[in-house]
Amino acid sequence: MRPPHRRVGICNTAHAARCWVVLSWNRSLRRAFGRPLALLVRHWRIVCVGSAFVPVHAAVSLWMPRLLGDTLDHLSAGGSKQLLADTCWLLLVLAVIESASRYVSRKTLIDASRHVEQELKNELIVHLQRLPIAWFDRARTGDVTSRLTQDVELVRFVMGPLLLHGGSTLCLLPAGMWLMLGMDVPVTLASLGGFGVLFVAMRVLMPRLHAWSKKSQEAIAEVSQRAQEDFAGIRVVHQFDAVARERAAMATKNRRYLLANLRLVRLRSLLNAMTHSTSGLVMLGVLAVGGYQVIDGKITVGQLFQFSGYLGLMTFPLEILGWTLATLPRAYAAGIRIAELFEVHPEAATGATPPLLGSLQVTNLTFTYPGATTPTLSNVSFTLAPGQKLGLVGSVGSGKSTLLALLLRYYDPPRGSIFVDGHDVLDLHPSGLRQLFALAPQEPFLFSDTVAANVTFAREPSPTAELDQAVTAAALDQDLPQLRDGLATIVGERGVTLSGGQKQRVSLARALLSDRRGLLLDDTLSAVDALTERRILQGIKQQRGTRTLLVASHRLSVIADSDCILVLAGGSVIEQGDHRSLLALGGIYATAWQRQSESRALESDREPLP
């Protein structure tokens, strides 16, 4: 015989396992719906008003079949016309109350869910804008967009329609069953048999609904991502005659989405069909058993009418319950996908915000991108006083852009490697640090707006005189006559209507107009000709003033007047000094200078640069 303590241990283990499953499910529900529910609580007043009218609607709805059934029995027993008239007036009043309570509950609860949707989207946008740049390097735009739109809409369903229909079901079903049991037990039991079939079906289908809901939402995210890439890169697709290939790839993703949705629709349709058939099965059982009860004189015709009325009222909640339970897994999967975004840790929003002048000190900077094994920068060191100019030159992949990104703290450098005005950048507030510098990248991003709006993006509103000065300094004024509306010309998405050089000059004008103490130019003049380059360099010199300037460029003429020049190769500084000292060194810089000088002489038919 097995010892009692062993049986107790097994029971305790099984109980602990069940508790763990329940707690895990509760944690999962909190993860999916905790934040939306917290937002819903903010609107507790209208939620309470709407919820209060749900039982009112249910009570009035259940009263009407009872009133009709009693009236029918009285009329069968020879009731008066006055009774019929009073019943009609009472039914009219009840119908008005039923409609009004239904309207108020639906309007308030659905309105509350729309407020939750708006606030959840706002919080998502704010959170996404606080995430580190490194996260966006891995994120897919289409997937993020899908979570912001379709997933939030599915979560909204739980906060409004589910509350409305679920509350109505919880009021109507138990109350209706209680009233039916009070009239006749056999007829009520006949109806309960059909409900049991429905609940068994729900238990079998719900896990599959959840799994395929998640697959469907992942599939639509892939479709959104592919469409966003194809439309953003439509010129590349047409240039390389890849339309057929991209069409086939999109068709494949669409088919995956179709298959996932078809499976989901089949499961939801099966659940809805079982819900509808259960309603008919319940009504059949009530009519069959209730009919015999009427014949035997155990219940009246009016009571059988009441049974039919109660079942009619409970049929709609049953259908809504089936629809709700079929949609709930999609909302749950959507809530998890939204929670995944909120679980990404935002960029640190702490640190000192002292006034910064632009003094830079980089000491033995070694940096490796997350997930990489080889350092992008190795033992880079330099010092730059406020108002000085630093030139960065090197081949593609030598680390120039990485160094500028670290100065902006797009990525966190090792502690003790980068100092601004004597402060470690890790001790400075990221936004305060970025307000020191204005960046003009090699591949600028332009918004689908006017040229003027793109230039004044960092300083809006901007005085007209300063706007004109920045446009002139960037040599953008020479292109304005070619643009249909000048500065008011809409540039299209990502500046698609402008050339590469024009986009770079818009970005440069934006940086110059920002009026910040530091300028970071990342190969900003790579797409302009030599004549325009000279004009831009002269304009930068005039607009620069006392700004600290860091310039990364393949064109040595752009950095020749720098106070310090770093020649990078493989992430390491192989030569360092000013223009004259590097020429005297006779190394890589001097060789490149000679080659570029000869090339410029051939192009412009003039003597090489000194």
C-alpha positions in Angstrom: 0.0 0.0 0.0 1.4 3.4 -0.9 2.1 5.7 2.0 -0.3 8.5 2.6 2.4 11.1 2.5 3.3 10.1 -1.1 -0.3 10.6 -2.2 -0.4 14.0 -0.5 2.9 14.9 -2.3 1.4 14.0 -5.7 -1.7 16.0 -5.0 0.3 19.0 -3.9 2.5 18.7 -7.0 -0.6 18.6 -9.3 -2.2 21.5 -7.4 1.1 23.5 -7.7 1.2 22.7 -11.5 -2.4 23.9 -11.9 -1.7 27.1 -9.9 1.4 27.7 -12.1 -0.7 27.4 -15.2 -3.3 29.8 -13.8 -0.7 32.3 -12.7 1.1 32.1 -16.1 -2.2 32.7 -17.9 -3.0 35.6 -15.6 0.4 37.1 -16.2 -0.1 36.7 -19.9 -3.5 38.4 -19.8 -2.0 41.3 -17.8 0.8 41.6 -20.3 -1.7 41.7 -23.2 -4.4 43.9 -21.7 -2.9 45.5 -18.6 -2.0 48.8 -20.3 -5.3 49.2 -22.3 -7.3 48.4 -19.1 -5.4 51.1 -17.2 -6.2 53.5 -20.0 -9.9 52.5 -19.8 -9.9 53.2 -16.0 -9.1 56.8 -16.8 -12.6 57.1 -18.3 -14.2 55.3 -15.4 -17.1 57.8 -15.3 -18.5 57.1 -18.7 -17.6 53.4 -18.3 -19.7 53.3 -15.1 -22.6 55.1 -16.8 -22.5 52.7 -19.7 -22.1 49.6 -17.5 -25.0 50.7 -15.3 -27.4 50.8 -18.2 -26.5 47.3 -19.3 -28.4 45.5 -16.5 -31.3 48.1 -17.1 -31.5 47.0 -20.7 -31.3 43.3 -19.7 -34.0 43.7 -17.0 -36.4 45.5 -19.3 -35.8 43.0 -22.1 -36.6 40.1 -19.7 -39.7 41.8 -18.4 -41.3 42.1 -21.8 -41.7 38.3 -22.5 -43.1 37.8 -19.0 -45.6 40.6 -19.5 -46.6 39.2 -22.9 -47.0 35.6 -21.5 -49.1 36.7 -18.6 -51.3 38.9 -20.8 -51.8 35.9 -23.2 -52.9 33.7 -20.3 -55.3 36.4 -19.1 -56.8 36.9 -22.6 -57.2 33.1 -22.9 -59.1 33.2 -19.6 -61.4 35.9 -20.9 -59.5 39.1 -20.0 -60.8 42.6 -20.7 -60.0 45.0 -23.4 -58.7 47.4 -20.8 -56.1 44.9 -19.8 -55.0 44.6 -23.4 -54.8 48.4 -23.7 -52.8 48.8 -20.5 -50.4 46.1 -21.7 -49.8 47.8 -25.0 -49.1 51.1 -23.3 -46.7 49.4 -20.9 -45.0 47.6 -23.7 -44.5 50.9 -25.5 -42.9 52.5 -22.4 -40.7 49.4 -21.9 -39.6 49.5 -25.5 -38.6 53.2 -25.2 -36.6 52.4 -22.0 -35.0 49.4 -23.6 -34.0 51.5 -26.7 -32.7 54.4 -24.6 -30.7 52.2 -22.2 -29.2 50.3 -25.2 -28.3 53.5 -26.9 -26.6 55.0 -23.8 -24.7 51.9 -22.9 -23.5 51.3 -26.4 -22.5 54.9 -27.0 -20.6 55.4 -23.7 -18.7 52.1 -23.8 -17.8 52.3 -27.5 -16.8 56.0 -27.0 -14.6 54.9 -24.1 -12.9 52.2 -26.3 -12.2 54.8 -29.0 -10.5 57.0 -26.4 -8.4 54.0 -25.3 -7.4 53.4 -28.9 -6.4 57.1 -29.3 -4.4 57.2 -26.1 -2.8 53.8 -26.7 -1.6 55.0 -30.1 -0.3 58.2 -28.6 1.6 56.3 -25.9 3.1 54.0 -28.6 4.3 56.9 -30.7 5.9 58.5 -27.7 7.5 55.3 -26.6 8.8 54.5 -30.1 10.4 58.0 -30.4 12.2 57.3 -27.1 13.7 54.0 -28.3 17.5 53.9 -29.0 18.6 54.2 -32.6 20.1 50.7 -32.4 16.6 49.2 -32.1 15.4 50.9 -35.3 18.4 49.3 -37.1 16.7 45.9 -36.5 13.0 46.9 -36.6 10.9 46.5 -39.7 8.8 49.6 -40.6 5.9 47.6 -41.9 5.7 45.5 -38.8 5.7 48.5 -36.5 3.0 50.2 -38.7 0.9 47.0 -38.5 1.1 47.0 -34.7 0.2 50.7 -34.5 -2.9 50.3 -36.7 -4.5 46.8 -36.9 -3.3 45.5 -33.6 -4.4 48.5 -31.7 -7.9 48.3 -33.3 -8.1 44.6 -32.2 -7.2 45.5 -28.7 -9.9 48.3 -28.7 -12.4 45.6 -29.3 -11.8 44.1 -25.9 -12.1 47.5 -24.2 -15.5 48.4 -25.7 -17.6 45.9 -27.6 -16.5 43.0 -25.4 -17.4 44.9 -22.3 -20.8 45.8 -23.8 -21.7 42.4 -25.2 -20.1 40.5 -22.4 -21.9 42.4 -19.8 -25.2 42.0 -21.6 -24.5 38.2 -21.9 -23.7 38.0 -18.2 -26.9 39.7 -17.3 -29.3 37.9 -19.7 -28.1 34.3 -19.6 -28.1 33.7 -15.8 -31.3 35.8 -15.2 -33.0 34.1 -18.1 -32.0 30.6 -16.8 -33.3 31.5 -13.4 -36.6 32.7 -14.6 -37.0 29.5 -16.8 -36.1 27.3 -13.8 -38.8 29.0 -11.8 -41.4 28.1 -14.4 -40.5 24.5 -15.3 -37.4 22.5 -14.7 -37.7 19.9 -17.5 -38.0 22.5 -20.2 -35.1 24.4 -18.8 -32.9 21.2 -18.7 -33.8 20.6 -22.3 -32.4 24.0 -23.2 -29.2 23.4 -21.1 -28.3 20.3 -23.2 -27.6 22.4 -26.3 -25.6 24.9 -24.3 -23.3 22.1 -23.1 -22.5 21.2 -26.7 -21.5 24.8 -27.4 -19.2 25.1 -24.4 -17.4 21.8 -25.4 -16.9 23.1 -28.9 -15.5 26.4 -27.6 -13.0 24.5 -25.4 -11.8 22.6 -28.4 -11.6 25.4 -30.9 -10.2 28.3 -28.7 -6.5 27.2 -28.7 -6.5 26.7 -32.4 -8.2 30.1 -32.9 -5.4 31.7 -30.8 -2.6 30.1 -32.8 -3.9 31.0 -36.2 -4.8 34.5 -35.1 -1.2 35.1 -34.3 -0.1 33.6 -37.6 -2.5 35.8 -39.5 -1.3 39.0 -37.8 2.4 38.1 -38.4 1.5 37.4 -42.1 -0.2 40.9 -42.5 2.9 42.5 -40.9 5.1 40.8 -43.5 2.9 42.0 -46.3 3.0 45.6 -44.9 6.7 45.5 -44.6 7.2 44.2 -48.2 4.8 46.8 -49.6 6.5 49.6 -47.7 9.9 48.6 -49.1 8.7 48.1 -52.6 6.9 51.4 -52.8 9.8 53.3 -51.1 12.3 51.7 -53.5 10.1 51.7 -56.6 12.8 53.4 -58.7 15.3 50.7 -57.9 12.7 48.0 -58.7 12.1 49.5 -62.1 15.7 50.3 -62.8 16.8 46.7 -62.4 13.6 45.4 -64.1 12.7 43.5 -60.9 9.0 44.2 -61.1 8.1 40.6 -61.9 10.3 39.2 -59.1 8.9 41.7 -56.5 5.3 40.9 -57.7 6.0 37.2 -57.2 7.5 37.8 -53.8 4.5 39.9 -52.8 2.1 37.2 -54.2 3.8 34.6 -52.0 3.4 36.7 -48.9 -0.2 37.5 -49.8 -0.8 33.8 -50.3 0.6 33.0 -46.8 -1.7 35.7 -45.4 -4.6 34.2 -47.4 -4.0 30.7 -46.1 -3.7 31.8 -42.5 -6.8 33.9 -42.8 -8.7 31.1 -44.5 -7.8 28.7 -41.7 -8.8 31.4 -39.2 -12.1 32.1 -41.1 -12.9 28.3 -41.1 -12.4 28.0 -37.4 -14.4 31.2 -36.7 -17.2 30.1 -39.1 -17.3 26.7 -37.4 -17.7 28.3 -34.0 -20.4 30.7 -35.3 -22.2 27.9 -37.1 -22.2 25.8 -33.9 -23.5 28.9 -32.0 -26.4 29.3 -34.4 -27.2 25.6 -34.6 -27.1 25.5 -30.8 -29.7 28.2 -30.6 -31.9 26.2 -33.0 -31.3 23.0 -31.1 -32.2 24.7 -27.8 -35.4 26.1 -29.3 -36.3 22.6 -30.7 -35.8 21.0 -27.3 -37.9 23.7 -25.6 -40.8 23.4 -28.1 -40.7 19.6 -27.9 -40.6 19.2 -24.2 -42.6 22.4 -23.5 -45.3 21.2 -25.9 -45.8 18.0 -24.0 -45.9 20.0 -20.8 -48.6 22.2 -22.2 -50.6 19.2 -23.3 -50.2 17.6 -19.9 -51.4 20.9 -18.3 -48.2 21.4 -16.3 -47.5 24.8 -17.9 -49.7 27.2 -19.8 -49.5 28.5 -23.3 -48.4 31.8 -22.0 -45.5 30.3 -20.1 -44.4 28.4 -23.2 -44.5 31.7 -25.0 -42.3 33.1 -22.2 -39.8 30.3 -22.7 -39.7 31.1 -26.4 -39.2 34.8 -25.6 -36.4 34.2 -23.1 -34.6 31.9 -25.6 -35.1 34.5 -28.3 -33.4 37.1 -26.0 -30.6 34.7 -25.1 -30.0 33.7 -28.7 -28.4 37.1 -29.5 -26.0 37.0 -26.5 -25.1 33.4 -27.5 -24.2 34.6 -31.1 -22.3 37.6 -29.7 -20.5 35.2 -27.3 -19.4 33.0 -30.2 -18.3 36.0 -32.2 -16.5 37.5 -29.2 -14.7 34.2 -28.3 -13.7 33.9 -31.9 -12.3 37.4 -32.0 -10.8 37.4 -28.6 -7.7 35.3 -29.5 -6.8 37.8 -32.2 -7.2 40.6 -29.7 -5.0 38.7 -27.3 -2.3 38.1 -29.9 -2.5 41.8 -30.9 -2.1 42.8 -27.2 1.0 40.7 -26.9 2.5 42.2 -30.0 1.8 45.7 -28.7 3.3 44.7 -25.3 6.5 43.6 -27.0 7.0 47.2 -28.2 6.5 48.6 -24.8 8.9 46.1 -23.3 11.8 47.5 -25.3 13.7 49.6 -22.9 13.8 53.3 -24.0 17.0 55.3 -24.3 18.2 56.6 -21.0 16.5 60.0 -20.3 18.8 61.0 -17.5 22.0 62.9 -17.2 23.3 66.4 -16.7 22.3 69.3 -19.0 25.1 71.9 -18.5 25.7 74.6 -21.2 28.0 73.1 -23.8 30.5 75.0 -25.9 31.7 72.2 -28.1 35.1 71.2 -26.7 35.8 67.6 -27.7 38.2 65.1 -26.2 38.3 61.5 -27.5 40.7 59.1 -25.7 41.5 55.6 -26.8 38.0 55.1 -28.3 37.3 51.5 -29.2 33.8 50.7 -30.3 32.1 47.5 -31.6 28.5 47.5 -32.8 26.1 45.2 -30.9 26.2 41.7 -32.3 29.5 42.4 -34.2 32.8 40.7 -33.3 35.2 43.1 -35.0 35.7 46.7 -33.6 34.6 49.5 -36.0 36.9 52.0 -34.2 40.1 51.1 -32.4 42.1 53.4 -30.1 41.0 56.7 -31.7 42.2 59.8 -29.9 42.1 63.5 -30.6 41.3 66.9 -29.0 39.3 69.7 -30.5 38.8 73.1 -28.9 35.6 75.1 -29.4 35.4 76.7 -32.8 38.0 74.4 -34.4 37.6 72.2 -37.4 38.3 68.5 -37.5 38.6 66.6 -40.8 37.9 62.9 -41.1 39.1 61.0 -44.2 39.3 57.4 -45.1 37.9 54.7 -47.3 34.3 53.3 -47.0 33.9 51.4 -43.8 36.8 53.1 -42.1 34.6 54.4 -39.2 34.0 58.1 -40.1 30.2 57.9 -39.8 30.4 55.7 -36.7 32.6 58.4 -34.9 30.0 61.1 -35.7 27.2 58.8 -34.5 29.0 58.2 -31.2 29.4 62.0 -30.7 25.6 62.2 -31.0 25.2 59.2 -28.8 23.2 57.3 -31.2 25.2 54.4 -29.7 26.8 54.4 -26.3 30.6 54.5 -26.4 32.7 53.0 -23.6 32.8 55.1 -20.5 35.8 57.4 -20.3 36.4 57.5 -24.1 34.4 60.6 -25.3 34.2 63.9 -23.4 32.4 67.1 -24.3 33.5 70.2 -22.4 35.1 67.8 -19.8 31.9 65.8 -19.3 31.7 62.1 -20.2 28.9 61.8 -22.9 27.4 59.0 -20.8 26.8 61.4 -18.0 25.1 64.0 -20.3 21.4 63.9 -21.2 21.1 62.6 -24.7 18.8 65.4 -25.9 21.1 68.0 -24.4 24.1 66.5 -26.1 22.3 66.4 -29.5 21.2 70.0 -29.2 24.9 70.8 -29.4 25.3 69.4 -32.9 23.6 69.7 -36.2 24.1 66.8 -38.5 24.1 66.9 -42.3 24.4 63.2 -43.4 25.5 61.9 -46.8 22.1 60.3 -47.4 19.7 63.0 -46.0 16.1 62.3 -45.1 13.6 64.8 -46.5 10.0 64.9 -45.5 7.2 65.0 -48.0 6.8 68.7 -47.6 8.1 72.0 -49.1 11.7 72.8 -49.5 11.3 75.6 -47.0 9.7 73.3 -44.4 12.6 70.8 -44.8 15.2 73.6 -44.3 13.4 75.1 -41.3 12.7 71.7 -39.7 15.2 72.2 -36.9 14.3 75.8 -36.3 10.7 76.6 -36.8 9.6 79.3 -37.2 12.7 80.8 -38.8 13.4 84.5 -39.8 13.2 84.9 -43.6 16.6 86.7 -43.7 18.3 83.8 -41.9 16.5 81.3 -44.1 17.8 83.0 -47.2 21.3 83.2 -45.8 21.3 79.4 -45.1 19.9 78.6 -48.6 22.6 80.8 -50.2 25.4 79.4 -48.1 24.4 75.8 -49.2 24.3 77.0 -52.8 20.7 75.9 -53.0 19.6 79.2 -54.4 21.0 78.4 -57.8 18.5 75.5 -58.1 15.4 77.4 -57.0 14.6 78.8 -60.5 14.5 75.1 -61.7 11.9 74.2 -59.1 8.3 75.0 -60.0 7.4 76.9 -56.9 10.9 77.7 -55.5 11.1 77.2 -51.8 7.4 76.3 -51.7 7.9 73.2 -54.0 6.8 69.9 -52.6 9.7 67.5 -52.7 7.8 64.3 -52.4 8.4 61.3 -50.2 12.1 61.3 -49.1 12.7 64.1 -51.5 12.2 61.9 -54.5 11.7 64.9 -56.9 15.2 66.3 -56.1 18.6 65.2 -57.3 21.1 63.7 -54.9 23.1 67.0 -54.8 20.0 69.0 -54.2 18.9 66.8 -51.3 22.4 67.1 -49.8 22.2 70.9 -50.0 18.7 71.0 -48.5 20.2 69.0 -45.6 23.2 71.3 -45.3 21.0 74.4 -45.3 18.9 72.7 -42.5 22.1 72.2 -40.5 23.3 75.7 -41.0 20.0 77.3 -40.1 19.8 75.3 -36.9 22.1 77.7 -35.2 23.9 75.1 -33.0 27.4 75.3 -31.7 28.6 72.3 -33.5 28.2 71.1 -37.1 28.7 67.5 -38.3 29.0 67.1 -42.0 29.1 63.5 -43.1 30.4 63.5 -46.7 27.7 66.2 -47.4 29.3 67.4 -50.7 29.8 64.0 -52.3 27.1 64.7 -54.9 28.1 68.2 -56.0 30.4 69.4 -58.8 33.7 71.2 -58.1 32.4 74.7 -58.8 29.4 74.2 -56.4 31.7 72.7 -53.9 33.9 75.8 -53.8 30.8 78.1 -53.4 29.5 75.9 -50.6 32.8 75.9 -48.7 32.9 79.6 -48.9 29.3 79.8 -47.7 30.1 77.4 -44.8 33.1 79.6 -43.8 30.9 82.6 -43.7 28.0 81.0 -41.8 30.1 78.9 -39.5 31.2 81.7 -37.2 32.6 80.2 -33.9 31.0 76.8 -34.4 32.9 73.6 -33.9 33.0 71.8 -37.2 33.6 68.1 -37.9 33.7 67.1 -41.5 33.9 63.6 -42.9 34.7 63.6 -46.6 36.4 61.7 -49.5 37.2 65.1 -51.0 40.4 66.4 -49.4 39.8 69.9 -50.6 36.8 70.1 -48.2 39.0 69.3 -45.1 42.2 71.0 -46.2 41.7 74.0 -43.9 41.0 71.8 -40.8 42.9 72.4 -37.6 43.3 68.6 -37.3 42.9 65.8 -39.8 42.4 62.1 -39.0 43.2 59.6 -41.7 41.3 56.4 -40.8 41.8 52.9 -42.1 40.0 49.8 -40.7 38.8 51.9 -37.8 42.3 53.0 -36.7 44.0 56.4 -37.1 47.0 55.8 -39.3 47.9 59.5 -39.9 47.0 62.6 -37.8 47.9 66.3 -38.2 47.1 69.4 -40.1 47.2 69.7 -43.9 50.8 70.9 -44.2 52.2 68.4 -41.7 50.4 65.5 -43.5 51.7 66.6 -46.9 55.2 66.8 -45.4 54.8 63.3 -44.0 54.4 62.0 -47.6 52.0 59.2 -46.6 48.6 58.1 -47.7 47.1 61.6 -47.3 49.8 63.2 -49.4 49.4 60.6 -52.1 45.6 61.1 -52.2 46.0 64.8 -52.2 48.3 64.7 -55.2 45.9 62.3 -57.1 42.8 64.5 -56.4 44.7 67.7 -57.3 45.6 66.3 -60.7 42.1 65.0 -61.3 40.6 68.4 -60.5 43.2 70.1 -62.8 42.2 67.9 -65.7 38.5 68.5 -65.1 38.7 72.2 -64.7 41.7 72.7 -67.1 43.7 74.6 -64.5 46.8 74.0 -62.4 46.9 71.5 -59.5 46.0 72.8 -56.0 49.1 73.9 -54.0 
